[in-house]
Structure formats: structure tokens, C-alpha cells
């Protein structure tokens, strides 16, 4: 069984649909804690490290063979806690970051929550060092998109994100930093590759769970 740690319940159907399409038969257990992101945005991701560790231990106690953190803001904290837990802990955006680095040195990160930028930039730079490739990361905050997402205006949120992606001109890859932005990937018209995290992230989580013996 693969456990997923979310900071929004809206991620649950996204990952269930990907599981059904790509990994039929894989058991998912969703753990949702909205407060983790709310606090991390105000106090910083390290402020919720204890609560993240507790959530990961709870997932392991429930029988998870691996845990996938789907929130980019707390992803690094979740990975850092892995040494204290008996199961693999992955962050959903690492495969996406690796793919972005492979496409070229100019990476633009789009996010709807400003607290996501720091962890995402650090991750992309880490993957670039690991690959021995140069990278220059630029960021753009999609104004008002998160507020629309929180109020349930999904289409309005996606339109803002896709428009922001289409406005990027000088890049080798565009990274949608949050899982909530994924569907905008299919609304863009830009020729620049637009990357999102759920599908490759779930694939990595499924492989870790299977490798640990689902």
C-alpha cells in the first residue's frame, strides 16, 4: 500500500484517477492535513516538521510500504524525516525537477503559493548538481489563482495558470510547482514543455511501494 500525504482534499481524486489509469491494483491510502500548508505558508516549512513526522509515522503504522508527499512546500521536510521512519518517503515533485533539468538550463517555475518557490528552486538546483548540468531558475507567481482554487473555482484557477505558462517566452522548461496546477498543463498553447508532478511522482511512489513489497 502507498500512502499519500496531502494538504488539500482536492488532490485525492487526481491521484485516484492516475492510479486507475497507470497503476491498477495499487492500494492508496490518503492522509489529508490542510493545516500543514496553512502553517508552513505563515511560519515556514520547518515549523511543521514535527507534525509532518507524526503524519509519516501514522502512515507507516497503517501499513504503508512507502509514503508520497504531494505538497511541494513541505516536500523537503518530508524527505528529511525519512531517516526516522521505516518506509521510503518521496516527494511528488522530484521526478518533475529531474525532467526539467534534462530539458535545458533555463527553467521557469510557476506557483500559486509563494512559499512553494524556495523548496522547488532548491530541488531543481539539487537535481541539476546531481546531473552535472547548469541551471538558471526563474519564478513567476500566478496572482489570484490560489484564492480561486480554495473557493472551488477550479476552471478560473486553471485559466490563470495556463495563461501564465503561455506568457513565458525564454525558457527550456516550465514547471508547474504544485499538484493542484496539473490540469492547466493540457490547456496551454506554448511550444515550451510544461511539466507537472502527479503522474511521474505517483509512478515513483508506486515503484517504491512495490519494491518494498506491497
C-alpha positions in Angstrom: 0.0 0.0 0.0 1.2 3.5 -0.9 0.2 6.3 1.5 -0.2 9.9 0.1 0.2 12.9 2.4 -1.9 15.8 1.0 -2.6 19.3 2.2 -5.8 19.6 0.2 -8.6 17.0 -0.2 -8.9 18.1 -3.9 -5.8 16.1 -4.6 -7.4 12.8 -3.7 -9.5 12.3 -6.9 -6.5 13.4 -9.1 -4.3 10.7 -7.7 -7.0 8.1 -7.6 -7.6 8.7 -11.3 -3.9 8.4 -12.1 -3.8 5.2 -10.1 -6.7 3.8 -12.0 -5.1 4.7 -15.4 -1.5 3.8 -14.7 -1.3 1.5 -11.7 -4.5 -0.6 -11.4 -4.5 -2.7 -8.3 -2.2 -0.4 -6.3 -3.8 0.4 -3.0 -3.7 4.1 -2.0 -4.3 5.5 1.5 -4.9 9.2 1.5 -3.9 11.3 4.6 -5.1 14.9 4.3 -4.0 17.7 6.6 -4.9 21.3 5.5 -3.1 22.9 8.5 0.3 21.8 7.3 0.3 24.1 4.4 -1.5 26.9 6.1 1.1 27.0 8.9 4.0 26.5 6.5 2.9 29.5 4.5 3.0 31.7 7.6 5.7 30.2 9.7 7.9 28.4 7.2 8.1 24.7 6.4 10.5 23.8 9.3 7.8 24.9 11.7 5.6 21.9 10.7 8.4 19.4 10.7 7.2 17.7 13.8 3.7 17.4 12.5 4.9 16.0 9.2 7.0 13.4 11.0 3.9 12.4 13.0 1.8 12.1 9.9 4.5 9.9 8.2 4.7 7.7 11.3 0.9 7.3 11.2 1.1 6.2 7.6 3.7 3.6 8.4 1.6 2.4 11.3 -1.3 2.0 9.0 0.7 -0.4 6.9 2.1 1.8 4.1 5.1 0.4 2.3 6.0 3.9 1.1 4.8 7.5 1.6 4.4 10.1 -1.2 4.2 13.7 -0.1 2.1 15.6 -2.6 2.7 19.1 -1.3 5.7 20.9 -2.8 6.0 23.3 0.1 6.6 20.6 2.7 8.3 18.1 0.4 11.8 18.7 1.6 10.7 18.4 5.3 9.0 15.1 4.5 12.1 13.7 2.8 14.3 14.8 5.7 12.1 12.9 8.1 12.6 9.6 6.1 15.5 8.6 8.3 13.2 8.4 11.3 10.7 6.2 9.6 10.9 2.5 8.5 9.5 3.1 5.0 10.6 5.2 2.0 9.4 8.8 1.9 9.3 10.5 -1.5 8.3 14.0 -2.6 6.0 14.1 -5.6 7.9 16.8 -7.5 11.4 15.2 -7.6 10.9 13.3 -10.9 9.5 16.5 -12.4 12.5 18.5 -11.3 14.8 15.9 -12.8 12.9 16.1 -16.1 13.1 19.9 -16.2 16.9 19.9 -15.7 17.2 17.4 -18.6 15.4 19.8 -21.0 17.8 22.6 -20.6 19.3 25.2 -18.3 16.5 27.8 -18.4 13.7 26.7 -16.1 10.7 28.9 -15.2 8.8 27.8 -12.1 5.1 28.8 -11.8 3.4 28.7 -8.5 0.1 30.0 -7.0 1.5 30.0 -3.4 4.8 31.9 -2.8 6.0 29.5 -0.1 6.4 26.9 -2.8 9.2 28.7 -4.6 12.0 28.2 -2.1 11.7 24.4 -1.8 11.1 24.0 -5.6 14.1 26.1 -6.6 16.3 24.2 -4.1 15.0 20.9 -5.5 15.7 21.8 -9.2 19.2 23.1 -8.3 19.9 19.8 -6.4 18.8 17.8 -9.4 21.0 19.9 -11.6 24.0 19.3 -9.4 23.2 15.6 -9.4 23.1 15.5 -13.2 26.1 17.8 -13.6 24.1 20.3 -15.6 23.9 24.1 -15.4 20.5 25.6 -14.5 19.1 29.1 -14.1 15.7 29.1 -12.3 13.2 32.0 -12.6 9.9 32.2 -10.8 6.5 33.7 -11.5 3.7 33.9 -9.0 0.2 33.4 -10.6 -1.7 36.1 -8.9 -5.2 35.3 -7.5 -5.0 31.6 -8.7 -4.7 30.1 -5.3 -7.7 32.1 -4.0 -9.8 30.7 -6.8 -8.6 27.2 -6.1 -9.5 27.5 -2.4 -13.0 28.7 -3.2 -13.7 25.9 -5.6 -13.3 28.0 -8.8 -11.2 25.2 -10.5 -11.7 26.4 -14.0 -10.8 30.0 -13.1 -7.7 28.8 -11.3 -6.6 26.7 -14.3 -7.2 29.5 -16.8 -4.9 31.8 -14.8 -2.2 29.2 -14.6 -2.4 28.3 -18.3 -2.3 31.9 -19.3 0.8 32.4 -17.1 2.5 29.5 -18.8 1.7 30.8 -22.3 3.2 34.2 -21.3 6.6 32.6 -20.8 8.9 33.0 -23.8 12.5 32.5 -22.8 12.7 29.0 -21.2 13.6 25.4 -21.9 11.0 24.1 -19.5 8.1 25.4 -17.5 7.5 23.8 -14.1 4.0 23.8 -12.5 5.2 23.7 -9.0 2.0 22.5 -7.3 0.0 19.3 -7.9 -3.1 21.5 -7.9 -1.9 23.2 -11.1 -1.7 19.9 -13.1 -4.8 20.2 -15.3 -3.6 23.5 -16.7 -0.8 21.6 -18.5 -3.4 20.5 -21.0 -4.8 24.0 -21.6 -1.6 25.7 -22.6 -0.7 26.5 -26.2 3.0 27.3 -25.7 5.6 25.2 -27.5 7.8 25.1 -24.4 7.4 21.8 -22.5 5.1 22.3 -19.5 5.8 19.8 -16.7 3.6 18.8 -13.7 4.3 16.4 -10.8 1.5 14.0 -10.1 1.9 11.4 -12.8 5.7 10.9 -12.6 5.6 11.4 -8.8 3.0 8.7 -8.4 5.0 6.4 -10.6 8.0 6.8 -8.4 5.8 6.2 -5.3 4.3 3.1 -6.8 7.8 1.7 -7.6 9.0 2.4 -4.1 5.9 0.7 -2.6 6.2 -2.3 -4.9 9.9 -2.5 -4.2 9.2 -2.6 -0.5 6.7 -5.4 -1.1 3.1 -4.0 -1.4 
